[in-house]
Amino acid sequence: MRPGYPTTRCGSTAGMARRSGRESVGCGGIHIPGRSACLAHVSAADRAAYLGTLSADADIDHRGTPFAV
């Protein structure tokens, strides 16, 4: 892991189903820089702003972030 990368997990439970009657521990996605949620759980405006900062050679870290195909 590179120095300066965020290590805080998102924790959002939005859209996450409870399993076997246990409480959800929340999303394990890494926060995007400057925000308090992962790419999947920030607002549409925050997501667009973040994606607009990326270049073809950008270093990104989206460990644990849920992506749908």
N, CA, C and O atoms as CSV, one atom per row, in Angstrom:
chain,resi,resn,atom,element,x,y,z
A,1,MET,N,N,0.836,-1.170,0.000
A,1,MET,CA,C,0.000,0.000,0.000
A,1,MET,C,C,0.885,1.238,0.000
A,1,MET,O,O,1.898,1.279,0.699
A,2,ARG,N,N,0.517,2.229,-0.764
A,2,ARG,CA,C,1.307,3.449,-0.847
A,2,ARG,C,C,1.022,4.378,0.315
A,2,ARG,O,O,-0.113,4.457,0.786
A,3,PRO,N,N,2.045,5.082,0.781
A,3,PRO,CA,C,1.822,6.060,1.853
A,3,PRO,C,C,0.814,7.118,1.401
A,3,PRO,O,O,0.817,7.529,0.240
A,4,GLY,N,N,-0.026,7.545,2.301
A,4,GLY,CA,C,-1.000,8.585,1.984
A,4,GLY,C,C,-2.324,8.064,1.466
A,4,GLY,O,O,-3.281,8.828,1.340
A,5,TYR,N,N,-2.398,6.761,1.160
A,5,TYR,CA,C,-3.666,6.215,0.710
A,5,TYR,C,C,-4.606,6.104,1.900
A,5,TYR,O,O,-4.176,5.766,3.003
A,6,PRO,N,N,-5.899,6.390,1.683
A,6,PRO,CA,C,-6.849,6.276,2.788
A,6,PRO,C,C,-7.026,4.821,3.188
A,6,PRO,O,O,-6.958,3.926,2.345
A,7,THR,N,N,-7.250,4.590,4.450
A,7,THR,CA,C,-7.485,3.228,4.910
A,7,THR,C,C,-8.816,3.100,5.626
A,7,THR,O,O,-9.155,2.017,6.103
A,8,THR,N,N,-9.574,4.175,5.711
A,8,THR,CA,C,-10.858,4.140,6.398
A,8,THR,C,C,-11.887,3.449,5.515
A,8,THR,O,O,-12.003,3.745,4.326
A,9,ARG,N,N,-12.621,2.539,6.104
A,9,ARG,CA,C,-13.655,1.814,5.374
A,9,ARG,C,C,-14.953,2.605,5.377
A,9,ARG,O,O,-15.246,3.330,6.328
A,10,CYS,N,N,-15.723,2.463,4.315
A,10,CYS,CA,C,-16.957,3.218,4.106
A,10,CYS,C,C,-17.968,2.994,5.236
A,10,CYS,O,O,-18.385,3.948,5.892
A,11,GLY,N,N,-18.360,1.742,5.463
A,11,GLY,CA,C,-19.313,1.436,6.527
A,11,GLY,C,C,-20.768,1.638,6.171
A,11,GLY,O,O,-21.644,1.327,6.978
A,12,SER,N,N,-21.053,2.153,4.978
A,12,SER,CA,C,-22.435,2.375,4.589
A,12,SER,C,C,-23.202,1.062,4.556
A,12,SER,O,O,-22.665,0.034,4.143
A,13,THR,N,N,-24.445,1.096,4.988
A,13,THR,CA,C,-25.291,-0.087,4.909
A,13,THR,C,C,-26.362,0.094,3.842
A,13,THR,O,O,-27.250,-0.750,3.718
A,14,ALA,N,N,-26.299,1.172,3.073
A,14,ALA,CA,C,-27.278,1.438,2.020
A,14,ALA,C,C,-27.250,0.313,0.990
A,14,ALA,O,O,-26.198,-0.005,0.437
A,15,GLY,N,N,-28.404,-0.281,0.738
A,15,GLY,CA,C,-28.519,-1.327,-0.262
A,15,GLY,C,C,-27.960,-2.671,0.155
A,15,GLY,O,O,-27.895,-3.585,-0.666
A,16,MET,N,N,-27.552,-2.819,1.409
A,16,MET,CA,C,-26.983,-4.085,1.865
A,16,MET,C,C,-28.034,-4.863,2.645
A,16,MET,O,O,-28.656,-4.333,3.566
A,17,ALA,N,N,-28.223,-6.107,2.274
A,17,ALA,CA,C,-29.219,-6.948,2.936
A,17,ALA,C,C,-28.657,-7.527,4.224
A,17,ALA,O,O,-27.467,-7.825,4.321
A,18,ARG,N,N,-29.526,-7.680,5.205
A,18,ARG,CA,C,-29.127,-8.374,6.437
A,18,ARG,C,C,-29.037,-9.858,6.127
A,18,ARG,O,O,-29.810,-10.382,5.325
A,19,ARG,N,N,-28.108,-10.519,6.756
A,19,ARG,CA,C,-27.917,-11.943,6.514
A,19,ARG,C,C,-28.125,-12.726,7.806
A,19,ARG,O,O,-27.543,-12.409,8.844
A,20,SER,N,N,-28.955,-13.742,7.723
A,20,SER,CA,C,-29.173,-14.666,8.847
A,20,SER,C,C,-29.501,-13.956,10.154
A,20,SER,O,O,-29.089,-14.409,11.221
A,21,GLY,N,N,-30.237,-12.849,10.086
A,21,GLY,CA,C,-30.643,-12.149,11.284
A,21,GLY,C,C,-29.547,-11.355,11.961
A,21,GLY,O,O,-29.789,-10.752,13.006
A,22,ARG,N,N,-28.345,-11.335,11.396
A,22,ARG,CA,C,-27.245,-10.569,11.994
A,22,ARG,C,C,-27.237,-9.158,11.428
A,22,ARG,O,O,-27.660,-8.924,10.296
A,23,GLU,N,N,-26.761,-8.246,12.213
A,23,GLU,CA,C,-26.628,-6.877,11.745
A,23,GLU,C,C,-25.529,-6.801,10.685
A,23,GLU,O,O,-24.513,-7.488,10.787
A,24,SER,N,N,-25.734,-5.979,9.686
A,24,SER,CA,C,-24.725,-5.772,8.654
A,24,SER,C,C,-23.572,-4.967,9.240
A,24,SER,O,O,-23.795,-4.046,10.026
A,25,VAL,N,N,-22.348,-5.305,8.868
A,25,VAL,CA,C,-21.188,-4.547,9.327
A,25,VAL,C,C,-20.914,-3.378,8.393
A,25,VAL,O,O,-20.061,-2.538,8.681
A,26,GLY,N,N,-21.622,-3.320,7.289
A,26,GLY,CA,C,-21.473,-2.208,6.361
A,26,GLY,C,C,-20.458,-2.472,5.278
A,26,GLY,O,O,-19.784,-3.502,5.254
A,27,CYS,N,N,-20.371,-1.522,4.397
A,27,CYS,CA,C,-19.496,-1.609,3.231
A,27,CYS,C,C,-18.026,-1.561,3.656
A,27,CYS,O,O,-17.654,-0.808,4.556
A,28,GLY,N,N,-17.219,-2.355,3.012
A,28,GLY,CA,C,-15.787,-2.388,3.302
A,28,GLY,C,C,-14.967,-1.568,2.333
A,28,GLY,O,O,-13.739,-1.651,2.334
A,29,GLY,N,N,-15.627,-0.775,1.505
A,29,GLY,CA,C,-14.918,0.021,0.498
A,29,GLY,C,C,-14.090,1.151,1.096
A,29,GLY,O,O,-14.475,1.757,2.096
A,30,ILE,N,N,-12.960,1.423,0.476
A,30,ILE,CA,C,-12.073,2.511,0.888
A,30,ILE,C,C,-12.704,3.855,0.508
A,30,ILE,O,O,-13.263,3.987,-0.581
A,31,HIS,N,N,-12.620,4.840,1.386
A,31,HIS,CA,C,-13.120,6.187,1.078
A,31,HIS,C,C,-12.394,6.751,-0.132
A,31,HIS,O,O,-11.200,6.513,-0.315
A,32,ILE,N,N,-13.120,7.502,-0.959
A,32,ILE,CA,C,-12.427,8.245,-2.010
A,32,ILE,C,C,-11.815,9.484,-1.353
A,32,ILE,O,O,-12.339,9.971,-0.351
A,33,PRO,N,N,-10.731,9.990,-1.894
A,33,PRO,CA,C,-10.040,11.125,-1.260
A,33,PRO,C,C,-10.979,12.307,-0.991
A,33,PRO,O,O,-11.723,12.737,-1.872
A,34,GLY,N,N,-10.929,12.816,0.232
A,34,GLY,CA,C,-11.704,13.989,0.610
A,34,GLY,C,C,-13.164,13.726,0.928
A,34,GLY,O,O,-13.911,14.669,1.190
A,35,ARG,N,N,-13.589,12.472,0.913
A,35,ARG,CA,C,-14.990,12.146,1.189
A,35,ARG,C,C,-15.066,11.115,2.304
A,35,ARG,O,O,-14.055,10.521,2.681
A,36,SER,N,N,-16.271,10.903,2.831
A,36,SER,CA,C,-16.438,9.961,3.941
A,36,SER,C,C,-17.148,8.692,3.504
A,36,SER,O,O,-17.784,8.024,4.319
A,37,ALA,N,N,-17.044,8.356,2.229
A,37,ALA,CA,C,-17.650,7.133,1.705
A,37,ALA,C,C,-16.850,6.650,0.497
A,37,ALA,O,O,-16.021,7.374,-0.054
A,38,CYS,N,N,-17.122,5.416,0.107
A,38,CYS,CA,C,-16.448,4.837,-1.055
A,38,CYS,C,C,-17.141,5.316,-2.336
A,38,CYS,O,O,-18.162,6.002,-2.283
A,39,LEU,N,N,-16.576,4.945,-3.475
A,39,LEU,CA,C,-17.112,5.361,-4.768
A,39,LEU,C,C,-18.568,4.938,-4.957
A,39,LEU,O,O,-19.347,5.659,-5.580
A,40,ALA,N,N,-18.934,3.779,-4.425
A,40,ALA,CA,C,-20.302,3.282,-4.576
A,40,ALA,C,C,-21.317,4.014,-3.706
A,40,ALA,O,O,-22.514,3.973,-3.993
A,41,HIS,N,N,-20.862,4.686,-2.644
A,41,HIS,CA,C,-21.799,5.276,-1.690
A,41,HIS,C,C,-21.718,6.788,-1.542
A,41,HIS,O,O,-22.406,7.353,-0.691
A,42,VAL,N,N,-20.899,7.460,-2.342
A,42,VAL,CA,C,-20.911,8.930,-2.333
A,42,VAL,C,C,-22.063,9.408,-3.197
A,42,VAL,O,O,-22.655,8.623,-3.938
A,43,SER,N,N,-22.382,10.673,-3.107
A,43,SER,CA,C,-23.452,11.231,-3.932
A,43,SER,C,C,-23.025,11.220,-5.403
A,43,SER,O,O,-21.839,11.109,-5.714
A,44,ALA,N,N,-23.994,11.336,-6.289
A,44,ALA,CA,C,-23.701,11.366,-7.723
A,44,ALA,C,C,-22.769,12.535,-8.063
A,44,ALA,O,O,-21.882,12.403,-8.907
A,45,ALA,N,N,-22.975,13.670,-7.406
A,45,ALA,CA,C,-22.128,14.837,-7.666
A,45,ALA,C,C,-20.692,14.592,-7.204
A,45,ALA,O,O,-19.746,14.941,-7.910
A,46,ASP,N,N,-20.525,13.992,-6.017
A,46,ASP,CA,C,-19.184,13.673,-5.517
A,46,ASP,C,C,-18.502,12.630,-6.392
A,46,ASP,O,O,-17.299,12.712,-6.638
A,47,ARG,N,N,-19.269,11.651,-6.862
A,47,ARG,CA,C,-18.707,10.625,-7.741
A,47,ARG,C,C,-18.216,11.254,-9.039
A,47,ARG,O,O,-17.108,10.965,-9.490
A,48,ALA,N,N,-19.030,12.107,-9.638
A,48,ALA,CA,C,-18.648,12.762,-10.890
A,48,ALA,C,C,-17.421,13.642,-10.692
A,48,ALA,O,O,-16.527,13.659,-11.539
A,49,ALA,N,N,-17.371,14.369,-9.583
A,49,ALA,CA,C,-16.222,15.235,-9.298
A,49,ALA,C,C,-14.949,14.405,-9.150
A,49,ALA,O,O,-13.907,14.770,-9.695
A,50,TYR,N,N,-15.023,13.296,-8.419
A,50,TYR,CA,C,-13.860,12.433,-8.237
A,50,TYR,C,C,-13.412,11.842,-9.569
A,50,TYR,O,O,-12.229,11.892,-9.905
A,51,LEU,N,N,-14.347,11.286,-10.324
A,51,LEU,CA,C,-13.987,10.670,-11.603
A,51,LEU,C,C,-13.395,11.686,-12.565
A,51,LEU,O,O,-12.554,11.339,-13.394
A,52,GLY,N,N,-13.825,12.937,-12.463
A,52,GLY,CA,C,-13.285,14.000,-13.304
A,52,GLY,C,C,-11.841,14.349,-12.993
A,52,GLY,O,O,-11.168,14.981,-13.808
A,53,THR,N,N,-11.354,13.944,-11.817
A,53,THR,CA,C,-9.963,14.238,-11.459
A,53,THR,C,C,-8.997,13.169,-11.949
A,53,THR,O,O,-7.784,13.374,-11.920
A,54,LEU,N,N,-9.517,12.035,-12.397
A,54,LEU,CA,C,-8.652,10.917,-12.780
A,54,LEU,C,C,-8.071,11.098,-14.171
A,54,LEU,O,O,-8.707,11.663,-15.061
A,55,SER,N,N,-6.867,10.611,-14.338
A,55,SER,CA,C,-6.223,10.589,-15.654
A,55,SER,C,C,-5.895,9.136,-15.982
A,55,SER,O,O,-6.063,8.253,-15.142
A,56,ALA,N,N,-5.433,8.895,-17.186
A,56,ALA,CA,C,-5.148,7.531,-17.626
A,56,ALA,C,C,-4.104,6.841,-16.759
A,56,ALA,O,O,-4.124,5.617,-16.632
A,57,ASP,N,N,-3.196,7.602,-16.162
A,57,ASP,CA,C,-2.141,6.992,-15.349
A,57,ASP,C,C,-2.353,7.200,-13.845
A,57,ASP,O,O,-1.411,7.094,-13.061
A,58,ALA,N,N,-3.581,7.492,-13.455
A,58,ALA,CA,C,-3.890,7.752,-12.043
A,58,ALA,C,C,-3.738,6.488,-11.202
A,58,ALA,O,O,-4.101,5.393,-11.632
A,59,ASP,N,N,-3.196,6.657,-9.997
A,59,ASP,CA,C,-3.160,5.579,-9.014
A,59,ASP,C,C,-4.484,5.630,-8.259
A,59,ASP,O,O,-4.836,6.659,-7.683
A,60,ILE,N,N,-5.204,4.536,-8.262
A,60,ILE,CA,C,-6.482,4.489,-7.562
A,60,ILE,C,C,-6.487,3.315,-6.586
A,60,ILE,O,O,-5.748,2.346,-6.757
A,61,ASP,N,N,-7.328,3.417,-5.567
A,61,ASP,CA,C,-7.482,2.349,-4.595
A,61,ASP,C,C,-8.955,2.237,-4.263
A,61,ASP,O,O,-9.508,3.069,-3.544
A,62,HIS,N,N,-9.577,1.213,-4.785
A,62,HIS,CA,C,-11.004,0.981,-4.519
A,62,HIS,C,C,-11.218,-0.388,-3.899
A,62,HIS,O,O,-12.216,-1.059,-4.160
A,63,ARG,N,N,-10.247,-0.793,-3.061
A,63,ARG,CA,C,-10.379,-2.076,-2.374
A,63,ARG,C,C,-11.695,-2.139,-1.601
A,63,ARG,O,O,-12.064,-1.206,-0.888
A,64,GLY,N,N,-12.384,-3.250,-1.758
A,64,GLY,CA,C,-13.602,-3.494,-1.000
A,64,GLY,C,C,-14.834,-2.782,-1.525
A,64,GLY,O,O,-15.930,-3.002,-1.010
A,65,THR,N,N,-14.686,-1.940,-2.529
A,65,THR,CA,C,-15.833,-1.201,-3.076
A,65,THR,C,C,-16.663,-2.120,-3.952
A,65,THR,O,O,-16.127,-2.770,-4.850
A,66,PRO,N,N,-17.961,-2.185,-3.706
A,66,PRO,CA,C,-18.825,-3.050,-4.541
A,66,PRO,C,C,-19.073,-2.408,-5.903
A,66,PRO,O,O,-19.459,-1.242,-5.992
A,67,PHE,N,N,-18.850,-3.173,-6.943
A,67,PHE,CA,C,-19.128,-2.739,-8.311
A,67,PHE,C,C,-20.140,-3.697,-8.919
A,67,PHE,O,O,-20.034,-4.909,-8.735
A,68,ALA,N,N,-21.109,-3.171,-9.634
A,68,ALA,CA,C,-22.093,-3.998,-10.323
A,68,ALA,C,C,-21.750,-4.059,-11.805
A,68,ALA,O,O,-21.264,-3.090,-12.389
A,69,VAL,N,N,-22.010,-5.195,-12.389
A,69,VAL,CA,C,-21.729,-5.369,-13.819
A,69,VAL,C,C,-23.003,-5.287,-14.582
A,69,VAL,O,O,-22.999,-5.407,-15.807
